[in-house]
Amino acid sequence: SVLLRCQSRYYRPNWSHYRHREARVRQLLGQAGCRRGPDGIYVCGGDRLSFRLLTAAGIERRELTVRLVQEQLRRVGIEVTPEYARPAVLVPLIQGGDFEVLSFGWIFGASTGGPGTSLTCQGEQNLTGYCDRLLGRDLLRATRTFDLHRRVDLLNRIDVRLAKAVPHIPLYQGSFLNAFSATVRGIVHGTAGPLTWNV
């Protein structure tokens, strides 16, 4: 999601209509003509509903996420095969598009230029190839305006469009702990990452 709840007071629940509904998943698969195979995995048009999920090795929260995704999707008849890679291997796989589904994170502020690099056509971090030229134009406008309220409003409108197109699925946001002495003044918790982001 372009704006995230725990680090932005401007968050709006634009993705809230997505819910965990196993019965609905089974209903949709049945309506599409998919049938469960003997191993419990659905087969649609002769193909098993199975995909590789690539993520970084050795990062506990990523490995936990993969296990949870694997368990939840297995319950509705979809197989997830985890694939873990160290950074030296992972980055070339990502850059080469050698993945079916990828669990990873970006580190940048929602109201800075960051989202534009991952969501604009041919953006340097656009891993999915998603391209909506009007959305890209609006992202550039949002990251170039100095009026915070106009920028936030535009980013939230963009987020509504992303929640309909779903080029990415925001699963969670990592939490950060900022600790500082009570004698230090002017500390503002921001969305751009480390405590010193706006020093």
SEKE-409441 format. One line per field, with one value per residue (C-alpha): residue number from 1; residue in three letters; x, y, z. Coordinates in steps of 0.001 Angstrom, whole numbers. Each point is the difference from the previous one (the first is absolute). Layout:
seq: [NUM ...]
type: [ALA ...]
px: [X ...]
py: [Y ...]
pz: [Z ...]
% end
This chain:
seq: [1 2 3 4 5 6 7 8 9 10 11 12 13 14 15 16 17 18 19 20 21 22 23 24 25 26 27 28 29 30 31 32 33 34 35 36 37 38 39 40 41 42 43 44 45 46 47 48 49 50 51 52 53 54 55 56 57 58 59 60 61 62 63 64 65 66 67 68 69 70 71 72 73 74 75 76 77 78 79 80 81 82 83 84 85 86 87 88 89 90 91 92 93 94 95 96 97 98 99 100 101 102 103 104 105 106 107 108 109 110 111 112 113 114 115 116 117 118 119 120 121 122 123 124 125 126 127 128 129 130 131 132 133 134 135 136 137 138 139 140 141 142 143 144 145 146 147 148 149 150 151 152 153 154 155 156 157 158 159 160 161 162 163 164 165 166 167 168 169 170 171 172 173 174 175 176 177 178 179 180 181 182 183 184 185 186 187 188 189 190 191 192 193 194 195 196 197 198 199]
type: [SER VAL LEU LEU ARG CYS GLN SER ARG TYR TYR ARG PRO ASN TRP SER HIS TYR ARG HIS ARG GLU ALA ARG VAL ARG GLN LEU LEU GLY GLN ALA GLY CYS ARG ARG GLY PRO ASP GLY ILE TYR VAL CYS GLY GLY ASP ARG LEU SER PHE ARG LEU LEU THR ALA ALA GLY ILE GLU ARG ARG GLU LEU THR VAL ARG LEU VAL GLN GLU GLN LEU ARG ARG VAL GLY ILE GLU VAL THR PRO GLU TYR ALA ARG PRO ALA VAL LEU VAL PRO LEU ILE GLN GLY GLY ASP PHE GLU VAL LEU SER PHE GLY TRP ILE PHE GLY ALA SER THR GLY GLY PRO GLY THR SER LEU THR CYS GLN GLY GLU GLN ASN LEU THR GLY TYR CYS ASP ARG LEU LEU GLY ARG ASP LEU LEU ARG ALA THR ARG THR PHE ASP LEU HIS ARG ARG VAL ASP LEU LEU ASN ARG ILE ASP VAL ARG LEU ALA LYS ALA VAL PRO HIS ILE PRO LEU TYR GLN GLY SER PHE LEU ASN ALA PHE SER ALA THR VAL ARG GLY ILE VAL HIS GLY THR ALA GLY PRO LEU THR TRP ASN VAL]
px: [0 1318 -884 305 -1911 2597 2381 -2280 -2757 -1320 -763 -3390 -1146 -71 745 -2432 -2486 2498 -723 1022 -3017 807 -3564 -93 3294 -1348 -3232 1894 2257 -3032 -1742 3136 -238 2878 -172 1955 2520 673 2671 -2465 1494 -2342 550 -1172 58 2402 2448 497 -433 3590 2589 3513 315 3459 1351 3206 1601 905 -2527 -2364 -3017 212 254 -2943 -2020 681 -1063 -3240 -768 768 -2298 -2884 78 344 -3298 -1748 1727 2904 3574 2871 3556 2416 3267 2559 3065 2868 255 2823 -2276 -3354 737 952 -3089 -2229 1684 -295 -3682 743 -2876 -3701 -855 2424 -118 2204 -113 827 1549 -1086 -2466 -3521 59 3470 1027 193 -3386 584 3015 -2015 -3348 708 376 3612 795 3398 -1598 -3145 422 -3441 -27 -3236 -686 -2749 1198 -2628 887 3692 -680 -1930 2783 2528 -2327 -485 3711 719 -2562 1023 -3546 -184 -3803 -250 2751 -1654 -3405 1478 1946 -3145 -1923 2865 -187 -3712 877 2799 -2391 -2165 2850 2035 3470 1357 -1607 1033 141 1462 2268 3057 28 2803 976 1332 1668 1480 748 -2745 2451 55 -2605 -1690 -26 -2680 -720 -180 -749 3381 1778 2711 -407 2309 -1955 -791 3035]
py: [0 3459 1348 -2299 125 -319 2638 2528 2050 476 -3681 -917 -3648 -224 -3750 -915 -1775 -2857 -2620 -3563 -1975 -3651 -980 2793 -1199 -3545 1359 2076 -2925 -2261 2602 178 -3755 -975 -3331 -1279 -2693 -3065 1952 2790 2502 1476 -708 2671 -673 -2908 2047 -432 3217 109 2760 740 2689 1566 1923 796 -2784 437 2753 -1301 2203 -937 -3708 291 1854 -2762 -2688 1863 555 -3642 -1247 2343 -707 -3747 106 1327 -2409 2099 -1247 2341 -1213 2197 1016 1760 1788 1939 3675 -692 -2460 1659 3375 -1443 -2264 3004 2214 -2761 -585 -3608 -405 -784 1689 2079 994 3002 3559 3454 2523 3520 2572 13 3725 118 -1045 -3675 -1304 1482 -2237 -3152 928 2078 -1516 -1121 1232 -1244 -2106 -989 -3756 -995 2030 1648 3045 2591 3227 2162 -1472 553 3608 513 -1616 2395 2939 -1189 -283 3423 2083 1883 185 -2921 -226 -15 -2637 -2224 326 -928 -2946 -1339 284 -1885 -2624 -547 -675 -2381 -1908 -638 -889 -1968 87 -717 -1378 1790 -2681 1891 2835 -535 1864 2217 1052 3508 667 3344 2064 2258 2905 -347 2204 -62 -3765 -824 -3613 -288 -2586 140 -2431 864 2524 2458 -2 3731 1374]
pz: [0 -816 3452 2979 3271 2732 -1332 -1648 1555 -3556 -482 -1460 -78 -3797 16 2803 -2296 -446 2634 759 -1318 -686 -959 -2606 -1512 -372 -1496 -2598 -912 -438 -2176 -2164 -649 2278 1805 2981 -815 2184 1912 851 -2471 -2590 -3677 -2436 -3741 544 2112 3737 1975 1148 16 1217 2648 20 2975 1850 2019 3633 803 2659 -848 -3695 785 2395 -2646 -2532 2483 777 -3688 -728 2797 -845 -3729 542 1923 -3119 -2379 -1298 266 850 -476 1963 -1583 2199 -1331 1555 -1097 -2458 -1823 722 -1592 -3436 100 716 -2585 -2589 779 955 2456 9 3298 2032 3656 680 1260 -1172 2347 -826 1190 -1362 -704 -1535 -3514 956 -1169 -3440 -637 721 -1534 -3098 -3452 -392 3541 1132 2782 -1916 358 -1262 -3206 1137 -2152 399 -1572 1723 3376 -740 -905 3234 2036 -1472 705 3591 680 -1492 1840 3132 1358 2432 45 -3810 -170 2611 -1678 -3374 1466 1645 -3291 -1663 2746 -723 -3653 1028 2266 -3090 -2382 2610 -1600 3495 3130 3193 2701 2922 982 2142 3278 1254 3502 402 3351 972 3064 1357 -336 -3800 -1664 -3409 -602 -2569 -813 -3771 -2661 -1711 2286 2516 2786 -1761 -3293 143 1842]
% end
